[in-house]
């Protein structure tokens, strides 16, 4: 009985849920439920490509993968804003290729086979990707290096990083080949046969000597010409594709740039002066600068001119013929930043060195010393040691154990000592990556260089200064009370600058003179309602902004009322030209000489030689007039022609065929047109696939 009772209770709950769902579906429109579900799904959607959703989690997974590739290729994480944007763009491109481009390419019958991929990675038709990575010391692609990489990957790749990068290369090469083949469908089919080439040469070598009279329209508006709403709507309907638009916002805003006060500047100067003597005498410069300077100490060697990127006066001081080791400059001031420079060392140092080495991550000191001794005695070579022990066999290196040519911009951080090391000697360097056994085998000609310490202190806005700017911005936002009309009134009363940014796209990272990343403004604008004013928007504590959303432009087509004025102007110009041309035709009816026509119209006859349709942009003439002249019958008075700036009556005196436009010009123009067509392929595909890119909402 107890069992039966449990069944009844559980079954009763199930029945209750079923009945509740049935009642809910009866009360609520199923379309509403679908819309809610879709909305919840879209909220966490980074994008949509040809009907395929890219969820936040999917994108994060791909982003993590691209980050690992970046780290493997450049031996460090993506740290700067530009680098992180690059990685995100690569992740997004992966989805665009997968769901759109590759699908379209395969529909067109394009395939990349396995044997073809082998040739693309290591054969005679190796792709540019491979040719840029696997190069020997002469910069030439080396199939042997590819084979060596694969061999090392199979034998020593315990971490799986080499396999990960190899898979990435194969995928990149394959995708690149799909692009090459797809583009060739357009470039190879867009050819010019001999007859077409002959016609193009003849047409572009055609020039004319012409005499003409021109009656300008003038600038006074003709009140007899009207443009109706129905005409505007009709024109809009016929040319609607010209008014396609992306989603954007028009905003107006007041910006408060946070700058250090005079008190802040004086305080920074005092801090530098206070520690000046200690800076000049300290024996532990690294620790001193860590405690007292915005710029930390490095072992970097500078040659003359390089310190000018810091401050010109520092370079002048350091490389003055009178300056010697241990000398200290006076306090240098530039843009609210204070500098003091001390010369730490001077030596003849090369710009680059060729380094052999092996990175030993996680290896004990005893083993490192043992390997070092083996290499010094010549019982083994660095290539073998690198193949067995190295945690990093970089694909750009020539052979296992070759770090290659290093400059101060391309070396491992912490390896500055290679520039002053003796060639041919093995020694150990500790870096953040681990222990390196290295040997310098070659170097460029040494130059006079100096090692310096720079005490740097920038005057930054204090807490009080920042708060003062915030209070000003907050007072404006409070007075506006979220209403655009209030904001305009306050701005006018207080004489503030109300700036405008039209067509702000979602995720745009600059607004006007604000050169910081301003996604905060964009994010607010795309969440706000039209006519609303923001609270204070904080841009990295560098700017405070109060913004008003003036206009919302939805993705699709610009509404006819927003383009009515420009369409009206176009139609007015057309009607004006037709009217003026008709008036001129009536006045000159029956006249058979250009002079008589000029006298009747109250103007003069002008003459122009060598009018050529092939180069109309550089002749200072009305394009419509040039086009008409190129096909006009010789010796016959033509017109009136309604041009862009006036009405023309003209007579071609002669047509001449030159030879300035050649077969090379035809090929050059055709190549340019082919380039334009291939560049437009992806944008057209994205439009057809209705691609939604919502990354700006998440990153």
N, C-alpha and C positions, 0 to 999 in steps of 0.2 A: 504493500500500500504506500509505503514511504517513497519507493521508487516511482510509482505512478504519480504521486503528488508532485515530485520534482519535475517529471516530464510535463505535467499540466502547467506548472509555474513557468518553466522555460519556454514551452510552446506558446503560453499566453503572452509572454514578453515579445516573442517573435511576431505573433499576430498583431499586437499593438503597434509595433514599429511599421509593419506592412500597411496597416490601416492609416497610420499617421502620414506615411509617405504618399499614400493614395489621396488623402484629403489635401495634403500640401500641393500636390500636382494639380488637383482640381481647382484650388483657390488661386494658385500662382500660375501665370502663363508659362508654359514650358520654354518659350523663347527667352523669358526673363531669367530662368534658371540657367539656360545655356549661356546667356550674356554674362551673368555673374561668374560662372565657372571660367569663361573665356577671359574675363577681366582679371580674375585672380591669377590665371596662368600667365597673362601678358605682363602682370606686375613684376614677375621674376624672369622675364624673357629679355635676354640681351639683344636678340634680333630675330628676324624672320626672313628666310631666303627661299623663294619659289615654293612657299607653303610649308617649308621645314622650319620648325622653331629651334632656336639656339637658346637653351636654358642657361641660367647663371652658372649652374654647376658644371654643365658641359663646357662652357667658355673658360671657367676657372681651371678645369682639368687641362685644356689645351694651353692655357696661359702658363701653367706650371711647367708643362713640357717645353714650351718655347723659352722659358726662363732657364731651364736646364741646358738647352742647346746654347743659349747665349753665354752662360757661365763656362761651358766647355770650350767654346770657340775663343772667348776673350779672357779666360782665366779669372773672371771676377763676375760678381752679380751686376745686373742692370740697376744702376743707382740714380742716375740723373733723370729728370723729367723726360728729356728727349729719348733716352734709352728705354725707359718704361713705355713710352708711347710707341716706340719701334716694336717692342715685343708684343704689345697689345695689337698693333696693326698686323703683325705676322700671324697672330692667333686668329684674328678676324678673317684674314685672307685665306686661311686654311678652310674655314667654313664656306666662304664664297666660292672657292675652287671646288670643294667637295659637292656642294648642293646645286651649284649653278654652272660654272664654267666647264668642269669635267663632264658633267651630265650632258651639256649641249655639244661638247666635242665628240662624245661617244655617239650621240644621236646623229651626228654628221658622218659617222662611219670611221672615225679616227681611233686608232689603237696604238699602243706602244708595247711591243713584245719583249719577252725575256732576253732573247739574243740581242735585240736592239739596245736594251738597257745595259748589257755587258759592254757593247761598243761605246755607249755614251759615257760609261764610267771609267773604262780603261783602254779602249781601242782607239782606232784612227779617228773616229768621229766623236772623241771625248767632248763633253759639253763645256761651256765657259765656266760653269761652277767648279768642275773638277780641275780645269786648267788654271784657275786662280788659287787653288788650295795646294795641290800636289805639284810643286815646282822645285826644280833643282837649284843649285847655287847660281846658275845663269839665268834663272827665271823662266826656264823651259819646262813644259809639262813632262812629268816622268811617270810612265806606267809602272816602272819598277817600284816607285814609292807607294803606289796604290797597292801593289801586290804585297809589299812589306807591311803596310798598314793592316791589310786583311789577315796576314799571317800572325802578326802580333795580337790582333784582336781575338783570333781563335785560341791562341796559346796563353795569353797573359791577362786578358780582360776580365779580372775577377769582379770588378765593380759594375761591369756592364755598360760603362760610359762610352767606350769605343764602339760597341754594337749600336747603342742608341744613336750616336752621331752618324754611323754608316747608314743606318736605316733612314735617318733624316736626309742624308745626301742623296740616296737613291730616290726617295720620294720627291725631293726638290728637282732632281734631274728629270724624272719622269714627267712631272707637271710642266717643267720648262719645255719639254719636247712636245707635249700636247699644245701648248701655246704656239710654238713655232709652226707646227703643222696646221693648226687652225688659221693662224694669220696667213699662211701661204695659200690657203683657199681663196683669199681675197687678193693678195699681192700677185700671185702667179696667174690668176684669171683676168686681172686688170692689165691687159697688154695692149700695145699700140702696133697695128700692122702697118706695112709700108704705105698703103693708101691713106690711112688715118694720119700718119706722120707727115706725109706730103701736104695734106690739107691743113694740118695744124701749123706747119711752117709757113705755108702761103698766107694763111689768115693772119698770123702774127707778124709777118713781114710787110703786110699791107699798110701803107700810110697814105695820107691825102693832104693836098693843099686846098684850102677852103677859104672862101670869103663869106662873111655873115653879118647880120645885124641882130642885136639882142635888145629886147625891151624888158627891163627888170620889173619884177612885181612890186617892189617897194615894200615899206614896212607898215604903212597905214592899213588897218583892217577894213575890208570891204563889207559894209553893213548889209548889202543886198544878198550876201551869201549866208545861208543858214544850214546847219546840220541838225537833223532831227534825231530824237531818241531811237526811232525805229531804224534809221540808217546806221547809227552807232551799234545797235544790237545785231544788225545784219552783218556788219563788218566783223564784229567780235566772233560771231558764229562761224564765219568763213575762215577766220584766222586764229581760231581758238588755241591751236597748238603753240602759237607764239607766246601765249600767256600762261604756260605751265609754270608752276612755282613749287618750291619746297616749303615746308613749314618754317616759319620764322616769327620773330616778335620785333615790334618797334617799341623802344623804351626811351624815357627821358630820365636823367639822373643828376644828382648833385654828389660830387666826390670831395672828400676831405683827405688830402695826402698827409700822412703822419710824418713829420720831419722833426729832427732834434732841435730843441730850443737852444738859445745862446748859452743858457746854464748847462745844458747837456754837453755842448761843444767844449766849454771851458773845463768841465769836469774830466772829459777824456784827455784833454791836453795836460791837466794837472797829474793824472795818473801816469802818463808817460814821463813827465819831468821827474816825478817822485822816484821812479825806478831806474832813471837814466844811468846813474853812477854804477848801480849794481849790474846793469846790462853790460856796461863797458868792461867790467872786471870779473864777472862770474866765470868759474871753471866748469860749471855744469849748465851749459846753455840750453840743453834739451829740457831739463826740468824747469829752468827759469821761464822759458817761453810758454811752457804748458800752463804755468800759473799766471802769467802776466800779459800774454799776447794773443791776439786773434789769429795770428799766423804761426804755425808750429815750425820747429826746426827740421830741416831735411839735409841729407848729404849731397844735394844736387850741386853740380858744377855749372857755373854760368860763364858764357863768353860775352864779349862786349856787344851790347845792344839788347840782350835778352831781358835784362832787368827793367827795361823801359816799359814792359807790359805790366810791371808792378807800379813803378813811378819813375819818371825820367830822371829826376834829380838823384835817385839812388844809383842808377847806372853811371851817371856822370861822376859821382863820388868814387864808386868802387873801381872804375877803370881810369881814374885820373893817374897820371904818371907819378904824382907825389904820394899817392895812397899806398900804404904798405900793410902787411899782415898785422892785425890787432887794432888798426885805426877805426874810429867810430865817427859817424856823421853827426851833424846837428839834427835837431828835430825838423823833419820835412812834413809839410802840410799839403794835403790835396783832397778836395771834396769832403771836408769834415772828417778826414782820416789822417792820423798822425803816424809817421814812420821814423825809426832810427835804424841805421844799418851799421853792422860791424863786420869787417873782413876777417874771416876765420882761417883761410888758407889760400895758397896760390900755387899753381902747378901747370905743367904742360899736359893737357888732357885731350884725347881724341873725341870726335863727335859720335863715333860708333865703333863697336868691337864685335868680332865673331866669337861666339861662345859655344863651347860644348859643355853639356851638363846632364845631371840626372837628379830628379826630385825624389827624395826619400821621405814620404809621408808616413809618420808613425814608426819610423825606424829608430832604434836605440843608438845612443852616441857611440858605443863600442863597435857596433856593426858599421856605422858610418866611417869611423876611423880606420877600421879594418879594410873596407872597400877603398878608402883613399890611399892606403899604403899599397894595396894591390895595383892600383892604377899608376902610382908613382914608380913602382918597380917595373912596369910594363908587362906584367904577367897576364893582364887582361886589358881589353879596350873599353872605352866608355859606351860604345854602342851595345856591346853584350850586357854590360851592367845595367844600362837603361832598359833593355828589353826584359831583364829579369826582375828589376826592383822598382823601376820608375812608376809612380802613380799618375804620371802625366807624360804620354808620348804625343805631343801636340801634332795634329795632322799637317800644320804648316811647316814643320821642321823637315829638313832634307832627309835625314836618316835618324834612327833611334840614337839619342845622345846629342843631336844637333839642336841647340836653341836658336841658332842662326845669328844674323846680324842684329845687334841690339843698339837702340838709341835710348836716350833718357826718357823718351815718350813711349817706347815699346817694350821696355824690359819689365821683369818681375819687380814689383815694389820691394825694396830692401836690398837690391843687388847692385847698388851704386858703386861698390868697390871694384867691380869688373873694369871700370874705366881707368883705374890707376894700377891694376894688377899687371904683373909681368907676364908676357906671353910664354906659353909652354908649361906653366906650373899648375898643378892641381891643388885646390884648396876647398874648404867647406865654408858655405855661407848659410846663416840661419835667416829665414824669412817667415812671414805669416803663414805660408803654405807648408813649411817644413824645412828640412835640411837639403841643401843643394851641394853636390860635388861639381865644381866647375873648372874649366880651363879656357883661358883666352888664347885663341890661335892666330888671330889677325886683328888689325886695327887700322883706322884711317890716320892721316897725318895729325899729330898732336897740335893743339892750339893753346895759347895763353888763356887760362880760365881761373875763376876764383869762386871759392865757397864762402857764402855769407850767412849771417843770421840777421833776421829782420824782426824788430820789435814793432808790432802794428796794433793800433788801437783805433777802432772806428767809433765816432760819436753817435750813439744810438739814442732814440727817444727814451726817456725815463718813464717809469710808471705814471708819474704825475702828468708828463707831457701827453702820453697816450690817452690818459683819462680825459684830459682837456679836449682833445679832438673828438673823443667818443661823446662827451657831453654836448658838444656843438651839433654833432650828427643826430643824436637822440632828441635834442630839442626840436630840430627840424621835423623828424619823423613824428614826434608827438603833436606838433602843431598841424601837420598834414592830416593826421588822424585817419590814414588809410585812403584818403580821397585825392584824386588827381587835381581837381579844381582848387582844393585847399593848398596843395603843394605849389601850384603856379602863383597863387596869391602871396604866399609867404616868400617865395623866391623873389618876386617883384618888389615886395616891401623891403626886404633886407639886402637887395642888390646882389643876390647870389647868382652864380653861373649855372644855368640849367642846360645840360648837355644832351645831345641826341645820338642814339645809335639805332639805326633802322636795319631791318633784316638780320636780327641776331639769331643765329642758329643754335640749336640745342648742343651744348658742349663747347661752344666757342670759348676760347681761352684768353681773349683780349677784348677790352672795351675801351675805345678811345685811347687816351694817353696812358691808361693803366697797363703797364707792360708785364704785370704779374699774371698768374693764372687766375682767371675770373669766373670759373665754373659756378661759383656761388651765386653770381648774378644771373647767369643763364638758367641755373636750376630753379631759382625763385621765379623768373619770368615765365617758365613753362609750367609752373604750378599755380600761378596767380590768375585772377580773373581780370578781364580788360577794365581799365580805369582805376585799378587798385594801386596803392602806394605801399612800399615795403617798410618793415622795420629796418634798423641799422644792419647793413650787410658788411661783415668783417672780411676783408681780403688780406689774409696773412698778416694781420696787424700793421700792414703798411698803408692801407686805405680803408676809410669808412665810407660807405655808399648808401644813399637813400634813393631808391629807384621807383619809377612809375611805369606801369604797363599801359602803353598808349594804344597799341593795336595788335591784334592776333591775326596772323596770316596762316591759314590752314594749308596743308599739303593738297595739291590738286591744281586748280586753275584760279588765277586771280579773278575775283568777281568783276563783272563788267562795270559796275559803278566806280571801281578804283582805277580803271584804265580809260574811263569815258573821256576824260580831258585829252589824253594823248591821241585817242582814236579820232576825236573831234578835230584835232589839229591836222591829222593826216587827211581826213576827208575834206577839210576846208582847203588845204593846199591843192588837192586834186581838183576840186570845183573851181578854185581860183585860176589854176592853169588852163582848164577847159574854157572858162569865160574869157580870159585874156587872149587865148589862141583864137577863139571865135571872133573877137573884136578886131584882132590883127588881120585875120583872113578877110573880113569885110572891108577893111580900109585899103588893103593892097590888091583887091580883086582887079584883074586885068593888067596889072603892071608887069613889065617884062624885063626890068633891069634892077640890079641890086641897089644902084644909086637912087633910082626913083623910089624904091621901097624905103630906103633910109630917109630920104627927104620927106616922104609922106608920114613916117613914124616919128620924125623929129630927132633922128639919131644919126650915126655915122656907120660906114662900112668898115668892118675889121677884117684883117687877113691873118691866117695862121698856116704855117707850113709844117708838114710832117706830123700831122695828127694821126696817132697810132693807137688802135684799140688795145694792143698787147700791153701797153704801159700807161693806161689812162690815169692811174693814181698820181703820177708825177707831173702832169701837164697843166694843172691849175684850171682845167676846163670842166664844165658840167658833164658828168658821166653819161647822161641821156643824150646829150649833144654829140659826144664822141662816138657812142654806139650808132647813132643815126648816120653820122658822116661816113662811117666805115662801110656802109652798104648803099649809100646814096648813088644815084646815077650821075655820071660825070657830065658837067655842062648844063644841068637842069636845076632851076630854082626849086628848092624843096621847103616844106613847112607850110604854115607855122607849126613849130614843135614846142609843146609845153615842157620845159625843163624843170630843174629843181629851183632855179633862182630867177628864171624869166622865160620869155617866149623868143624862139629863134626862127629866123628865116635865113637860109644858107644855100650856097651853090658850090659844089665840089669842082675845082678847076682841073684837078688831075689826081689819078690814083697811081701810086708808085709801088713797085715790089722791090724790097731791099734784100739783104742777106744777113742781117744782124741776128735774127732768131734762127738758131741752128738745131741740128738733131740732138746735140748735147742739152740744149735748153728744153727740148721736148722731154728727154729722159729725166732731166732734173725736175721738171714740173710734174711728170707722172710719178716719180719717186716721192715727191712731196705730198701729192694727193693720196698715194698708197699709205704713206705714214699717217696722214690724218684719218684715213678710214680705219686703220688698225687701232689707233688710239681711241676711236669712238666705239669700238666693239664692246668693251666691258661696260661702259656707261649705258649703252643701249640694252645690253643683256640685263643689267641691274634694274633698269626701268621696266622691262618686260616681266622680270621675275618679282617685281614689287618688293624689292629689298628694303627691310626696315633695320636700321642701325641704331640701337638704343644704348650703346655703350656709355654715352655721356651720362646716363642716369645712374650708373654704377661706379664709374671710375673718374 
